[in-house]
Amino acid sequence: MSKFITKKKLIILIILILVIFFSWYWFYGRSVQPTYEWLAAERRSVRQEVSVTGRVKPAEDVNLAFERGGKVAKINVKIGDMVAMGQALVELDQSELVADLKKAAAALKSAEASRAQYEAALEAQRAKLDELKRGTRPEELAVAETKVLSAKQILADAENDLANIEHQADIDLTNLYLSVPNILNDGLVKAEDAVIKQTDEFFSDDNTNPRLSFVTANSQAQIDVERQRLEMTTMLASFRADLDSLTAGRAELDAALARAMSRLTSSRDFLTRLTDTVNTSTSLSQATVTAYKGYLNTARTNVNTAITSVSGQQQSIASQKAVNKDSIDTSRAKVSQSQNSLSLAENELALKRAGPTVEQLKAKEAEVRQAEANLRTQGAAVSQASAAVDNLQAQLNKTVLNSPINGVVTKQEAKAGEIITASVPFVSVISSVNFAIEADVPEADIAKISVGALADVTLDAYGDDLIFKAEVSAIDPAEKIIEGVATYKITLQFSNGDGRIKSGMTANIDVAGERRDNVLAIPQRTMAVKNGQKTVQVLNDDSTIREVAVRTGLKGSDGYIEIVEGLREGDKVITAAKAK
């Protein structure tokens, strides 16, 4: 019995050992085989989509400015007003332009009147030509003789007037030159008083080696005035020598006035520099500084008075010369005109007495042609005057700023009475319908978008459930750098008008790019790149794995990519591996 029990225990022990062994082998002893997750390569649609954020803008948004500046006279609108195309928004003051326009209109009428005179002159020349061809009558000869006598008298009067004017002009100019020596002498006296007498206490050893008699902090000013004081001594000597040798010649008197002006100016500069030394003196008492400043003020006043006298005399002489010239030129022009008139009258009389010759007929015909040319020239003057009127009218029109569109005023910064600068926008108008969207697309996505592409748009104001349809209408060719990234502006037009759309709203845009249907595609994440070659892992039917090189096509926005070459429909593409 005991042997049976012992044998039974032995069997149980062996069984336990076997159970433990197989359990260890099951969990630890056998090799672990991995399992794979995979997706079958299948045909589907691959499409690209670009998502960007933009802003709603009016389809028409105009910033208005005047083409010319001016003072604001009238403001007809305010922000928020609805305006119609052509409506006057702001008006500038027109008074000056209106006056100029009236003046130009008067000039046009004058030019037209002159043209009428030239027309009449042409008719007269043609009549004279016809008369010349007919021959002279006795009464016409008498009239011509009378014209000659009258022209001679007019010429004699004009020549007498010229002689009188030239004589009087010479007298007037001589009177001015007679006072030049006195003015120069007065200038010398004032210069000597200012430079020598008034500043005598300022220097020691005045004539040969002037030295400033006080200490100044402005060393450069001290150097300047000591040099200038010596120069003033030489200048005053030259000034007096000029006066002593002065003659009555007008050219010499003009030169003397010019030299006097230069010398007086030098004197004034010397006094100004000397003032700098007094203002920066370090050794003078306040009372002495005050006294010195008084001397300098007196000196400058005297010199300035002399400068004014010399300058005034120069101006008076120049003015009198100009007046004389104008008067003499006018009188000479009358003499020349009278001579021409006499010559014409004598020629006319000779023509009438001698009867027409071939040469005279040709000359009269030339006069007719000249009259015709004069008429054409005056016609051009009329056209020019008319153009001036048109130009001023155009300028007048530019003083009124009109709205080019129907819309709403969004900016109006003009104030009545202020001066507006040309070309500076101060009024903005946006259209009340036909809104657009502008968005910036990164360079990585711009190639995916083309004009005409459709887009779904949501507006933050209405949430994601309300979708508006839009279409890309424009792509700017020029880049814009935003935070170091090149972007390109695109413009989209809403497909349908909607009263809920407002300018300035934030728009979330999904633009549809290229789309390819019924193409073989796999998830992009299953691909790897080895040695520049794109590859995927394919699970064979016997659970082995092979690595396949592929050529890809369109990359979709949903994570799938088109496979052009390397896979067949149904191939098991491994997406992940895990151990059992």
C-alpha positions in Angstrom: 0.0 0.0 0.0 2.8 2.4 0.8 4.6 1.6 -2.4 1.4 2.6 -4.3 1.2 5.9 -2.5 4.9 6.6 -3.2 4.5 5.8 -6.9 1.4 8.1 -7.1 3.2 11.0 -5.6 6.0 10.5 -8.1 3.6 10.6 -11.1 2.0 13.8 -9.7 5.5 15.4 -9.3 6.5 14.5 -12.8 3.2 16.0 -14.2 3.8 19.2 -12.2 7.3 19.4 -13.6 6.0 18.9 -17.2 3.3 21.6 -16.7 5.9 24.1 -15.4 8.2 23.3 -18.3 5.6 23.7 -21.0 4.3 26.9 -19.3 7.8 28.4 -19.3 8.3 27.4 -22.9 5.0 28.8 -24.0 5.7 32.2 -22.5 9.5 32.5 -22.7 11.1 29.7 -24.7 9.5 30.0 -28.1 10.5 32.8 -30.7 8.1 35.8 -31.0 6.6 36.3 -34.5 5.4 39.9 -35.2 2.0 40.7 -36.8 1.5 43.6 -39.3 -1.2 46.2 -39.9 -1.7 46.9 -43.6 -3.9 48.7 -46.1 -4.6 47.6 -49.6 -3.5 49.9 -52.4 -6.8 51.0 -53.9 -8.2 53.4 -56.6 -9.7 56.6 -55.3 -9.8 60.4 -55.9 -6.8 62.4 -54.8 -7.3 66.2 -54.5 -5.3 69.1 -53.2 -6.8 71.7 -51.0 -5.3 74.9 -49.6 -6.7 76.4 -46.4 -6.0 80.0 -45.7 -7.5 82.9 -43.7 -8.4 86.1 -45.4 -10.5 89.2 -45.0 -13.7 90.4 -46.8 -13.2 93.6 -48.8 -15.5 95.5 -51.1 -15.2 94.7 -54.7 -14.7 98.5 -55.3 -12.8 100.4 -52.7 -11.6 103.9 -53.7 -9.5 106.4 -51.8 -10.1 109.8 -53.2 -7.8 112.8 -53.3 -7.8 116.1 -55.2 -5.5 116.4 -58.2 -4.7 120.0 -57.0 -4.3 121.5 -53.6 -6.5 124.2 -52.1 -8.7 125.4 -49.3 -11.8 123.3 -48.4 -14.9 125.4 -49.1 -17.8 122.9 -48.8 -18.2 119.4 -47.4 -21.3 117.6 -48.7 -21.1 114.2 -47.0 -20.1 112.5 -43.8 -19.1 109.0 -42.8 -21.9 106.4 -43.4 -23.7 108.5 -46.1 -24.8 106.6 -49.2 -23.5 108.4 -52.4 -24.3 108.0 -56.1 -21.8 107.9 -58.9 -20.9 111.5 -59.8 -22.1 113.0 -56.6 -20.1 116.0 -55.3 -18.4 115.0 -52.0 -16.0 117.9 -51.1 -15.5 121.2 -52.9 -12.4 123.5 -52.8 -12.5 127.3 -52.9 -12.9 128.4 -56.5 -12.6 132.1 -56.3 -9.1 132.4 -57.7 -9.8 130.0 -60.5 -13.1 131.7 -61.4 -11.2 135.0 -61.6 -8.5 133.4 -63.8 -11.2 131.9 -65.9 -12.9 135.2 -66.4 -9.5 136.7 -67.3 -8.8 134.0 -69.8 -12.3 134.3 -71.3 -11.6 138.0 -71.8 -8.3 137.3 -73.4 -10.1 134.9 -75.7 -12.6 137.6 -76.7 -9.7 140.0 -77.3 -7.9 137.4 -79.5 -11.1 136.8 -81.4 -11.5 140.6 -81.9 -7.9 140.8 -83.1 -8.6 138.0 -85.5 -11.6 140.0 -86.8 -9.2 142.9 -87.3 -6.8 140.7 -89.2 -9.7 139.5 -91.3 -10.6 143.1 -92.1 -6.9 143.9 -92.9 -6.8 141.0 -95.3 -9.9 142.2 -97.0 -8.4 145.7 -97.2 -5.2 144.3 -98.8 -7.1 142.3 -101.3 -9.2 145.4 -102.1 -6.0 147.4 -102.6 -4.6 144.7 -104.9 -7.8 144.9 -106.9 -7.5 148.7 -106.9 -3.9 148.5 -108.0 -4.8 146.3 -110.9 -7.6 148.8 -112.0 -5.3 151.9 -111.9 -5.4 155.1 -109.9 -8.2 157.8 -110.0 -7.4 161.5 -109.4 -9.3 161.6 -106.1 -7.3 158.6 -104.9 -4.1 160.3 -105.8 -5.1 163.4 -103.7 -5.9 161.2 -100.7 -2.5 159.5 -101.0 -0.7 162.8 -101.1 -2.5 163.9 -98.0 -1.5 160.7 -96.2 2.1 161.4 -97.0 2.0 164.9 -95.6 0.2 163.6 -92.5 2.8 160.8 -92.0 5.7 163.3 -92.4 4.1 165.5 -89.6 3.6 162.5 -87.4 7.3 161.5 -87.9 8.5 165.0 -87.1 6.5 165.1 -83.9 7.8 161.7 -82.9 11.4 162.7 -83.5 10.9 165.9 -81.5 9.4 163.9 -78.6 12.3 161.5 -78.7 14.8 164.3 -78.5 12.9 165.9 -75.6 12.7 162.5 -73.7 16.4 161.8 -74.2 17.3 165.3 -73.0 15.1 165.0 -69.9 16.4 161.5 -69.2 20.0 162.8 -69.2 19.1 165.6 -66.9 17.3 163.3 -64.4 20.3 160.9 -64.4 22.8 163.7 -64.1 21.0 165.1 -61.0 21.3 161.7 -59.3 25.0 161.4 -60.1 25.7 165.0 -58.8 24.8 163.8 -55.3 27.1 160.8 -55.4 30.2 162.6 -54.1 28.3 164.0 -51.1 26.9 160.5 -50.3 30.4 158.9 -50.6 31.9 161.7 -48.4 29.2 161.1 -45.8 29.9 157.4 -45.9 33.6 158.0 -45.4 33.0 160.3 -42.5 30.7 157.8 -40.8 33.1 154.9 -41.5 36.0 156.9 -40.0 33.9 157.8 -36.9 32.8 154.2 -36.4 36.2 152.5 -37.0 38.6 155.1 -35.5 36.7 157.3 -33.0 34.2 155.0 -31.5 36.6 152.1 -31.1 39.7 154.0 -30.2 39.7 152.9 -26.6 39.5 149.2 -27.7 43.0 149.1 -29.1 46.6 150.2 -28.4 49.1 151.0 -31.1 46.2 151.6 -33.5 47.9 152.3 -36.8 50.9 150.0 -37.2 50.3 147.0 -34.9 46.8 147.2 -33.3 46.4 145.2 -30.1 43.2 144.7 -28.1 43.3 146.7 -24.9 41.4 144.1 -22.8 41.4 140.4 -22.4 38.7 138.3 -24.1 37.9 134.6 -23.9 37.3 134.4 -27.6 40.9 134.2 -28.9 39.9 133.8 -32.5 37.7 136.9 -32.3 40.7 138.8 -30.9 42.9 137.7 -33.8 40.2 138.6 -36.3 39.6 142.2 -35.0 43.3 143.0 -34.6 43.9 142.0 -38.2 40.6 143.8 -39.3 41.6 147.0 -37.5 44.8 147.2 -39.5 42.9 146.5 -42.7 40.4 149.2 -41.8 43.2 151.8 -41.6 44.3 150.8 -45.1 40.7 150.7 -46.3 39.9 154.2 -45.0 43.0 155.6 -46.7 41.9 154.0 -50.0 38.4 155.4 -49.4 39.7 158.9 -49.0 42.1 158.6 -51.9 39.1 157.6 -54.1 37.2 160.7 -53.1 40.1 162.9 -53.7 40.6 161.7 -57.2 36.9 161.2 -58.1 35.7 162.6 -61.4 32.2 163.2 -62.8 32.3 160.2 -65.1 29.2 158.1 -64.6 31.0 154.8 -64.9 33.6 155.9 -62.4 30.9 157.1 -60.0 29.1 153.7 -60.3 32.4 151.9 -59.5 33.0 154.3 -56.5 29.6 153.5 -55.1 30.2 149.8 -55.4 33.6 150.1 -53.7 32.0 152.2 -51.0 29.4 149.6 -50.4 32.1 146.9 -50.0 34.1 149.0 -47.6 31.1 150.0 -45.5 30.1 146.3 -45.3 33.7 145.4 -44.2 33.4 148.1 -41.5 30.1 146.7 -40.3 31.7 143.1 -40.2 34.6 144.5 -38.2 32.2 146.1 -35.7 30.2 142.9 -35.4 33.4 140.8 -34.7 34.5 143.5 -32.2 31.2 143.1 -30.4 32.0 139.4 -30.0 35.2 140.2 -28.1 33.4 142.7 -25.8 30.7 140.1 -25.0 33.4 137.6 -24.0 35.7 140.0 -22.2 37.2 138.8 -18.9 39.1 141.9 -17.8 36.5 144.7 -18.3 34.1 145.9 -15.6 30.4 145.8 -16.3 30.3 149.6 -16.6 33.1 149.5 -19.2 31.4 146.7 -21.1 28.2 148.7 -21.1 30.0 151.8 -22.4 31.9 149.8 -25.0 28.6 148.3 -26.2 27.2 151.9 -26.5 30.1 152.9 -28.7 29.7 149.9 -30.9 25.9 150.5 -31.2 26.6 154.1 -32.3 29.2 153.0 -34.7 27.0 150.3 -36.3 24.1 152.7 -36.6 26.3 155.2 -38.4 27.7 152.6 -40.7 24.2 151.1 -41.4 23.0 154.6 -42.2 25.8 155.1 -44.7 25.2 151.7 -46.3 21.5 152.6 -46.6 22.4 155.9 -48.3 24.8 154.2 -50.8 22.5 151.3 -51.5 19.6 153.7 -52.0 21.5 155.9 -54.4 22.6 152.8 -56.4 19.0 151.7 -56.6 17.8 155.1 -57.5 20.4 155.3 -60.3 19.5 151.8 -61.6 15.8 152.6 -61.4 16.3 155.9 -63.3 18.3 154.1 -65.9 15.5 151.6 -66.4 12.9 154.3 -66.6 15.0 156.2 -69.1 15.5 153.2 -71.2 11.8 152.3 -71.2 10.8 155.9 -72.1 13.5 156.2 -74.8 12.7 152.7 -76.2 9.0 153.6 -76.4 9.7 156.9 -78.1 12.1 155.3 -80.6 9.5 152.6 -81.3 7.1 155.5 -82.2 9.7 157.0 -84.4 10.3 153.7 -86.1 6.6 153.2 -86.5 6.2 156.7 -87.9 9.0 156.1 -90.3 7.4 152.9 -91.5 4.0 154.6 -91.8 5.6 157.4 -93.9 7.5 154.9 -96.0 4.2 153.0 -96.7 2.4 156.2 -97.5 5.2 157.3 -99.9 5.3 153.9 -101.5 1.5 154.0 -101.9 1.7 157.5 -103.4 4.5 156.5 -105.8 2.5 153.5 -106.7 -0.5 155.5 -107.5 1.5 158.0 -109.5 3.5 155.5 -111.5 0.7 153.1 -112.0 1.1 149.4 -111.3 4.2 147.5 -112.5 4.7 143.8 -112.5 7.0 144.2 -109.4 4.4 146.3 -107.6 1.7 143.8 -108.3 3.9 141.1 -107.0 4.7 143.1 -103.9 1.0 143.8 -103.2 0.3 140.1 -103.7 3.0 139.4 -101.2 1.3 141.8 -98.8 -1.9 139.9 -99.3 -0.1 136.7 -98.5 1.4 138.3 -95.4 -2.0 139.4 -94.3 -3.2 135.9 -94.8 -0.3 134.6 -92.7 -1.1 137.2 -90.0 -4.6 135.9 -89.9 -3.5 132.4 -89.5 -1.1 133.4 -86.7 -3.9 135.2 -85.0 -6.1 132.2 -85.5 -3.5 130.1 -83.7 -3.5 132.8 -80.9 -7.3 132.3 -80.6 -6.9 128.6 -80.4 -4.3 129.1 -77.7 -6.5 131.4 -75.8 -9.4 128.9 -76.1 -7.1 126.2 -74.8 -6.3 128.3 -71.8 -10.0 128.7 -71.1 -10.5 125.0 -71.4 -7.5 124.3 -69.1 -8.8 126.6 -66.5 -12.3 125.1 -66.8 -10.7 121.7 -66.3 -8.8 123.0 -63.2 -12.1 124.4 -62.0 -13.7 121.0 -62.4 -10.8 119.5 -60.3 -11.9 121.6 -57.3 -14.9 119.3 -56.9 -14.3 115.8 -55.7 -17.0 113.5 -57.1 -17.7 109.9 -56.2 -16.7 107.5 -59.0 -19.0 104.7 -57.7 -22.3 104.1 -56.0 -21.5 103.2 -52.4 -20.9 104.2 -48.8 -18.6 106.9 -47.4 -16.1 105.1 -45.0 -13.7 108.0 -44.4 -14.0 111.7 -44.6 -11.2 113.7 -43.0 -11.6 117.1 -44.7 -12.5 120.1 -42.6 -13.9 123.4 -43.8 -11.3 126.0 -44.2 -8.2 123.7 -44.1 -5.7 123.5 -46.8 -5.8 120.2 -48.7 -2.6 118.8 -50.3 -2.8 117.4 -53.8 -2.8 113.6 -54.2 -3.3 112.9 -50.4 -6.4 110.7 -50.0 -8.9 111.9 -47.4 -12.2 110.4 -48.6 -12.9 106.7 -49.0 -15.9 105.1 -50.6 -16.7 101.4 -50.8 -19.3 99.8 -52.9 -22.3 98.5 -51.0 -22.5 95.2 -53.0 -20.2 92.7 -54.7 -17.7 91.9 -51.9 -14.4 90.1 -52.5 -11.9 88.3 -50.3 -8.2 88.9 -50.1 -5.8 86.3 -48.6 -2.1 85.7 -48.5 -1.0 82.2 -49.5 2.5 80.8 -48.6 4.8 80.0 -51.5 4.6 76.3 -50.7 0.9 76.3 -51.6 0.6 78.9 -54.3 1.4 76.4 -57.1 -1.7 74.5 -56.0 -4.0 77.4 -56.8 -5.1 78.7 -60.2 -7.4 81.4 -61.4 -10.9 80.0 -61.6 -10.4 77.6 -58.7 -13.5 77.1 -56.5 -13.5 77.6 -52.8 -15.7 77.0 -49.7 -15.8 80.0 -47.4 -16.9 80.3 -43.8 -17.1 83.6 -41.9 -16.2 83.8 -38.2 -19.3 85.9 -37.7 -21.6 83.1 -38.7 -19.7 79.9 -37.7 -18.7 76.8 -39.7 -22.2 75.7 -40.6 -22.8 78.5 -43.0 -20.7 78.0 -46.2 -20.4 80.5 -48.9 -19.2 79.7 -52.4 -16.4 81.7 -54.0 -14.0 81.6 -57.0 -10.4 82.7 -57.3 -10.4 85.7 -59.6 -6.8 86.9 -59.4 -3.3 85.9 -58.1 -0.7 88.6 -57.6 2.5 87.8 -59.4 4.7 89.8 -56.9 5.6 88.2 -53.6 5.0 89.8 -50.2 7.3 88.8 -47.2 5.4 88.1 -44.1 7.4 87.0 -41.0 10.2 86.0 -43.3 8.0 83.8 -45.6 7.2 84.7 -49.2 3.5 84.9 -49.7 1.3 85.8 -52.7 -2.1 87.6 -52.5 -5.1 85.9 -54.1 -8.5 87.5 -54.6 -11.7 85.6 -54.6 -15.2 86.7 -55.7 -18.3 85.5 -53.9 -20.4 83.4 -56.3 -23.7 85.0 -55.1 -24.5 88.2 -53.4 -25.6 87.9 -49.7 -26.7 90.7 -47.5 -25.0 89.0 -44.5 -21.5 89.6 -45.9 -19.9 92.7 -44.5 -16.6 94.4 -45.3 -13.8 93.5 -42.9 -15.1 90.1 -41.8 -12.6 87.3 -41.3 -13.0 84.5 -43.9 -11.8 80.9 -43.6 -11.1 79.7 -47.1 -10.7 76.2 -48.5 -9.5 76.5 -52.1 -9.8 73.4 -54.3 -6.6 72.6 -56.1 -5.8 69.9 -58.6 -7.9 66.7 -58.5 -7.3 63.2 -60.0 -10.0 60.6 -60.0 -9.7 56.7 -60.1 -5.9 56.7 -59.4 -4.0 54.2 -57.3 -3.3 55.8 -53.9 -1.8 54.9 -50.5 -1.3 56.9 -47.3 1.7 59.1 -47.4 2.9 57.9 -44.0 3.6 54.4 -45.4 6.4 55.7 -47.6 10.1 55.9 -46.7 13.0 57.4 -48.6 16.2 55.4 -49.0 19.1 56.8 -51.1 16.8 59.3 -52.7 14.3 56.6 -53.7 10.8 56.4 -52.3 9.9 52.9 -51.1 7.0 51.1 -49.3 6.9 47.7 -47.6 4.5 45.2 -49.1 3.2 42.1 -47.2 3.3 38.9 -49.4 0.7 36.2 -49.1 3.2 33.9 -47.2 3.6 36.7 -44.6 7.0 37.7 -45.8 7.8 41.3 -46.6 9.3 42.9 -49.7 10.5 46.4 -50.2 9.1 48.1 -53.3 10.4 51.3 -55.0 7.5 53.5 -56.2 7.1 56.7 -58.3 4.5 59.1 -56.9 2.2 61.7 -58.4 -0.3 64.1 -56.9 -0.1 64.6 -53.1 -3.5 65.0 -51.6 -4.6 67.2 -48.8 -6.2 64.2 -47.0 -2.9 62.3 -46.4 -3.1 60.1 -49.5 -0.6 60.2 -52.4 -1.0 59.0 -56.0 1.2 56.0 -57.0 2.2 56.2 -60.6 4.5 53.2 -60.7 5.6 50.3 -58.5 2.3 49.0 -57.0 -0.7 47.2 -58.2 -4.3 47.5 -57.0 -4.8 45.3 -53.9 -1.1 45.2 -52.8 -0.9 45.0 -49.0 1.0 48.1 -47.9 2.3 47.8 -44.4 1.3 50.7 -42.2 2.6 49.3 -38.8 4.1 46.2 -37.2 3.5 44.8 -33.7 4.6 41.7 -31.8 2.1 38.9 -30.8 
